[in-house]
Amino acid sequence: MPQADALAYWTSATYWVLIVCWAIIIVFYLRHYNRLKRLSPLIGVLLIVILVDGVRTLIESLYFGAWYTARTGLIPYRLYPLLSEPQYVVVPKTINLIAALVIIIVIARRWLRDFEREMHRQREIERLYADLSTAHEELKRLSALQDDLTHMIGHDMQNPLAAVIGSLQTLREKDLDLPAGQRDELTGIALAAAQTARARVSDLLDVTRMESGQLTLERAPVTPADLARTAHDDVAFAASETGVALTLDMPADLPAVEVEREMIRRVLVNLLDNAVRASPAGGSVTISARAEPSGAWVRFSVADEGKGVAAEFRERIFEKFVQIETRAGSSRGSFGLGLAFCRLAVEAHGGRIWVESPEGGGATFHFTVPAAPAARAA
């Protein structure tokens, strides 16, 4: 047998072995494709690539296997020149090209999908990082606010407690030697300081309860003059100590209001206390009330002769922990919760609170509360 014929036999045998191998591989993949692709999306793509390449190789092997087998004469020899024609030789090459394009498309689609998923993941990471940074900054702000609040409470509770302790110590040590007037004065100082401390703690607790919706209102009809006189009496001692005159301006025909008495009394006390501290010695503070034209509301007003409230603070002063200097050299007098309590208490009654402060100085705080149903009907 010539060497060329022996080579043809070996080549033909090689191609048919390759055909059998690829046929087995393709059958295996077709039978187990669904189970294998569930292992991983990437494995599914690789299986498709292998399957396309296997079909391409199988078709090409069939073509050249038949060509070499025809050359050996094991199948009709006339197939050899037929399969050698250019128009038939181009068939496996075209199949190769199509298979290569399919593989490229499958891989590209997979790559693009992974790229898009990775970009989405990166954007999500960036968003989460931004949220985390925002939360971190908010946590730092709240931590600083907590530190400020702790310092503020310690600082602002020191003065009234010191007044209480000092007055009581003086009374205990010199009770027998003190005249009655001085004993009354020391007792008044201790009582006023204790009431101030209690009011600040109450503001802190009530603001928290109102913000969380845990504070319920027990409304009852009460006259504005009664509320104003009670608040006036609570602040009268502090006003006399600073030389500030308190004036009541209450028309006799004012309708009753339907409010929780203690809460609105504290609103008036807070406003009066702020007004007294804002006013210079020898100044005056006026508390007044008027019925609104609609008849459904009564407006209370507290006016002082201090240096006023700047325009940029007229909304912010009703927020928690916001404090401004109300007169030159004045010290901080509360936690910055008094006006926040006033706003929440008034809004809980359905009213509103605001401040007016003209250019020349002085400030007037107004708030509205609902008139009693009988007054509205009248």
C-alpha positions, 0 to 999 in steps of 0.5 A: 500500500502506498504511503499516501494511502496509509496516511489517508487511512489513518487520517480517515480513522482519526476523523471518525474517532473524533466524530464518535467522541464529539457525538458522545459529548454532544449527547451528554451535554444535551441530556445533562444541560439543564442540570449543569446550567443550574450550578452557575450562570457562567457554567450555562454560558460555557455549556452553550459555547462548548455545544456550538463548538462541538456541533461545528467540529462534528460537522467539519469532522463529518465532511473531512472524514467522508472526504478522506474515507472516499479517498481510501475507497472504503466508500464510493470514490466518486465522492472524493472529487465531489467533496473536493469542489470549492463550492462544497469545501466552503460549507465547513468553513461557513459553518466555522464562521457561523459557529464563531459568530454565535460563540462571540455573541453568546460570550458578548451578551454574557459579558455585557450582562455581567458588566451591567450587573457589575455597574448596577452593583457599583451604583448600589454600593455607592448609594449605600456608601452615601447613605452610610456617610449620611447616617454617620454624619447624622450620628455624629450630629446627634452625638454632638447634640447629646453632648451639648444637651448634657452640658446644657442641662448640667449648666442650666440646672446648676443655677436654680439648684444653687439658689435652692441650696444656698437659700435653704442653707442660709435659713438653716444656719441663721433661722433664729437671727433672720427677720421675718422679711428676710426669711420670706425672701429666702423662701421665695428665692428657693421656691422660685428656683425650685419651680424653674428647675421643675419647669425645665424638666417638665419641658424636656419630658413633655416635648418628648411625649408630645413628639411621640404622640403619648401626651393626651389633652384633657380640655375644659373651658377656662377664662383667658383672664384666669389663665393670664392671672395665674401665669402672672402670679407665677412670674411676678417674683422673678419680674420684681427681682429684675425690676420689670413691670408686668401688665395685664390687658384682659377685656371683660367680654373675652370668651372662654377657651377650651384647653388643657389648663395646665399646659396653656398656663405653662405656655404663658409662663414660658413666654412671660419668663422669656419676656422678663429675661429679655427686657431691661431693668425698669422695662415692662411686659404686657400680657393681653388677649383678644377674640379673633374676628371669626369667634372660633379662636382667642389670641394671647399676646406677650410683648416685651421691651427687649432688643427683639428677635432677628428675622432669620430666627423668627421661625427657628426659635420654636425648634428644639435646642435653639437659643439666641441671645435676647439682650446684651450680656444675657446668659442662657436661661433654659435648655432651648425647649421652652419655645419648642414646648410652646409650639407643640402645646399650641399646635396640639390644641389646633392653634398656631404660634408666631413672633413679631419684632419691629425694627426698633426693638421689642418682641411680641409672641402671639398664639391662638387657642380654640374658644369654648363651644358655647362661646362659638355658638354665641 
